């Protein structure tokens, strides 16, 4: 038993290993407090999930079961665009002007400004959608979307990680939401999806693999996978173009050695799933620190009422700017003791970069440049 435990500890802390190597935050990813310095936009939005820029300078926001449109000076005017029976998630604008919305438990909705009734895509290869996480559209009108986990709603993402599932899928369809086909299956929670600025590549982020990949768009399908970043320090969320050939990548939580260790200890992990509420699992979180029953690890305990910025984080705020080749060039952080954790999406607008910090339901504005 002792040898087994010692082996697991070595595999977790060994940076040169494959499965559990967690790279440090350095270079363009060096920790800072720039996310905490961003300007909050209006009141909190409970259930805030994704943001996408409108062509006229406004912003579409998904929150709970609603999609809002923000416009005006400081994006202060909020207008209800649509309300659904399920949770509204990933957003994208189609080249023809329609707003594409991922709706939990239903599928993909296409909202036409000229038609109040949305058009729906609800199945692919005979399987209905339980939880699409992200959607994007190519310049030729084709639509690509990802489902994080077959048969599981997006709100159950912790279950998916702790059960070590890997059954997400990548789907494509025509502009009319027809001819849907499954391009890839067995994906470890695909969360982010974007088409490159030149329209030739499809970029994909997979949370549980901590991986960013790209595929050449070929005819009606995609080419072989090219892994751009195979060992990210956090769990990648949505991926949106930055308007200059690069991308804005949200990471909704940091990886930690404790979580990697628990994922290896199957007996402990299975007992935890059976006997404890999900909010108290040793697992990533969009936000933390408000409940005395939350799990913590040595170094994360508050001292004199303060949680140190360098403490091992249960939740974290991180937005990464990538260039056209997927190299990190800049980042905004909200560290362990910060305010704005759980970044699930960001988009470039004439006002600046608008960021969705789901942990606190705050929409943030970064006016400076991301290099």
N, C-alpha and C positions, 0 to 999 in steps of 0.2 A: 504493500500500500504506500509506504514512504517513497519507494522508487518511482511509483506511478505519479505521485504528487510532485516530486522533484522534476520529473520529465516534463510535466505540464507547465511548471513554473519556468523552466528553461525555454520552452517553446514560445511562451508568451513574451518574455523579455528579450528574446533574441531578435534584434533588428534585421539580421541577415536571413531570417527564416522566410518562408513563403506565406503560410497561412495567417500568422498573427503579427507580422511585422507592422508596426505603426510608425510611420515616419515622423520626425519632429517638425514643428512649425518653425521654419526658418526661411531666409531669402524673402521672396515676395509674400510668403505666408507668415512672416514674423508677427507675433501678437501685438495688438495695439488697442486703442479705445475709440477708434474712429466711428464705429457703428453707434456707440453710445452718444457721440457728439452730433448725430444726425437730427434733423428737425422732425418731430412728430406731425403728421398731417391729420388735423381734426381729432375727434374723439375716438376711443378704441372701437375696433370692429370685431366683436366676438366671432370666432370661427374663421377669421381671415386666412386665406389659403394661397391665392395667386393674383398676379397683376400682369396686365398687358397694355401697351401703349396704343391709343387710338390714333388714326391718321391726322386728326385735327388738333392734337396736343393734349387731349383728354386721356383718362386712364380708366380701364375696366378692372373691377375688383370682384373676386369671388369671396363670399363670406357666408358661412352657414348654408342655407338653402337659397341664397339670393345672389344675384349679380348686380353690382352698382356701377354707375358711371360717375367719375369725378371730373369736374371741369371748373373753369373760372380761375380767378386769381388765387394762387396758392392751392389750387385743386380743392377749394372749400365747398363747392356745390356738389351735393350728392343726389343722384337720380336713380330710382329703381328701374333696372332694365328688364329683369325677369326673376321669377321665383319658381322653384321646382319642388317636387315631392321629396327628392333626395338631396344630399349635400352637393353643392357646386364646388368643383375643384379646378383642374387645369384649364387654362384659357389660351386661345390663339385667334388671330385675325386671318381670315382667308383672303387671298388676293382679290376676290370679287366683293369684299366688304362685309361678308358675314362674320359674325362672332361665333366661334366654336367653343362649346362648354362641355367639360366632362362632368357627368351627373352620376353620383353613386347609386347603384341599384337599378339604373335605367340604361345608360349608354352615353352616346355622343349627341348633343343637341346643336343644330345650326340655326342661329338667329339671324333672320334677314330683316334689315331696317324697314323694308317695305311690307313685311308680312308679320303680323303678331304671333302667328302659330309656328313654333319651331319644327324643323324637319329632324327626324331621329334616325340614328343607326343603333340598333339594340343587340345585334348578334354578329358573330363571325365564325364561319365554319360550323354553324349549328349550335354554338355555345353562347349563351347570353353574357352580358357584361355585368359583373358585380361591382367593379371599382376601377374605372379608368383613372389614371393618375396624371397623364399629360397628353397634349395634342399639339401638332404643328402642321403647317401646310407648305408645300413646295410651290415655286413660281408657276409651274404648269397646272396647278390646281389640285394635284393629288394630296390626300390627307393621310397623315400617319399618326397613330396613337399607341399608347402602351397601357396595359393592364398590370398593375403591380402583382396581383395574386389572384388566380382563377378561383371564383367562388367566395372571395373574401372582400369585405368593404374596406375602403382606405382607412377608416377609423380603427381597424384592427391590425395596424402595421406592427405593433409590438408583438402580437401573437405570431405573426409571420416570421419575424426575426428569431424569436425564442424557440419556435418549432423548427427552425432551420429549413424553412421551405424555399423552394426555388422553382416556381411554376408560373412566373409572369410571361406575358407574350407581347409581341410587337405586331400591330395590325395596320394594313393599308387599305384605302378605299378611294373611289373616284370622287370628283368634286360634287357630284350629286348624291353622295353617301351611298353609292352602289358598288357592286363588285368587290365587296370586302373580302380580303384574304389575310390569313395569318402568315407572317413572314418568318417569325422566330418564336420558339417556345422554350420553356425551361429556364427562364431568366430569373436571376436573384433580385427580385423587386425592382423592376425598371421604373424610374421616377421622372427623369428628365429627358426631354426630346427636343431637338431643334434642327432646322435645315440651315446649312452654311449660307453665307451672303451670296455666293455665286450660284447657289441652287444645285450644286453637284454632289453634295455630301449630306448624309443624315447622321447626326450626332446623338448618342445615347448614353445616359448615365444609369448605372445599376447600384442601388444603395448597399445591398448586402455583400456585393463583391467589391465595393469601394472602387469602382472602375468607371472610366470614361472611354468610350469607343466611337469609331466613326465607320460609315459604310458608304461606298460609292453608290449613287443612284443610277441604276441601269435599267432602261426601259420601264417595265412595270414592276420591277423588283429592286433588290439591293445586291451589292457585291459582297465579298468576304469581309469579315470583321478585321479592323485594325485597332488595336488597343493603344489609345493615346496616353492615358494615365492609369496604371494598373494597381496602384497602392496609395489611394488618397487618405489623408489623415482624418477624414470625417465621412459621414454618410451623405452622398450627393442627393440633392433634391432637384428642383427644376432648373432648366437650362434655357436662357433666352438670349437672342442676339443683342449685341451692344450698340448696333447701328453703325459700326465702323469695321465690320469684318470679324470681330471677336465675339465673346460670349460672356454673360453674367451667370455664374453658377452659385446657387445657394446650397449651403450644407446645413441640414437641419439639426445636426448634433455632431460632437466629436467622438471619435473612437477612444476607448480607454482599455488599459490592460485588464481591469477587473471584469469588464463586460466580455472581452475576448476569452478570459479564463472561464467564466461561467458558461459560455457557449461550448467549451470543451468538456465540461463536467456534466455529462448527461444525466446522471442520477440526481444531482442537486438541482439541475435546471428543470427536470420533469417534476420533481417534488415542489419546486417553487411555483410552477404553472398551476398545479393542482390545488395548492393550499393557500395561495396569497392573491389578493386583488391585483390586477394589472398595474395600477398606479404605484404599487410598492415593489414591483419586480426590480431586480438589478438589470436595468435596460436603459437605453437612451430615452430622453424626454425632450419635448418642445420647451418646457420651462420647469424650474425646480426651485427648492429652497423655501417654499411656503408651508410645508407640512413637516412636523417633527417626526413623523413615521416614515419619511422617505429614506431609502437606503443611502448610505454614504460610505466613503472609504477614508483611510488614514490620509490626512492632508487636506480633506475637504471640510473638516469641522471648523465652525466659526470660532474666532478668537476675539474677545471683547466686542462681540456683535458684528464682526466683519469677516466676510469670507474672502480670503486672499485671492487676487487675480490669477495666481499661478496654481491654485488648488486643482486637483483632478476634477473635471467638470462632469456633472450629470447632464446638464444642458449647456448650450453654448450658442453664440451668434457668430456666423461667419458667411461673408459674401466674397467670392473670388472672381476676379476679372481674368479671363483667358484671352490670349491672342488667337489669331486664325489657325494656329497649329496646335492649340490646346495647352500652351505653356502659361503657367500662372505669372501674371505681371504685377498684380496689386491685390490688396485684400482689405476688407473692413471687418473688425472684430468687436464682439461684446464678450468679454472674458467671463470666467466663472462667477465673479461677483457682479457682473453687469446687468443691464436692464432689458436688452432686446435680444432674446434668444429665439432659436427655432426658425431660421430664415428658410422659407420655402419657395421664394420667387423674387425676381427683381426685373425691372425693365428700364430702358433709357427713354427719357422724354425731353422735350424742350426746357422743362423746369429743372431737370437734373435726373439722377437715378432714383427711381421709386422702389422701395424695398418692403416686402411683406415679412414682418417678424411675427410669426404665428404664436410664439410662446406667450406674448403679452397682447396679441391682437392689435398691434400698432403698425400703421403704415408710416414709413419713414422717407424723408427726402434728403438725399446727399447731393449738395450743390457743387462740390469739388470734382475734379477730374479723376477718373480711374485710369491710370497709365497703362 
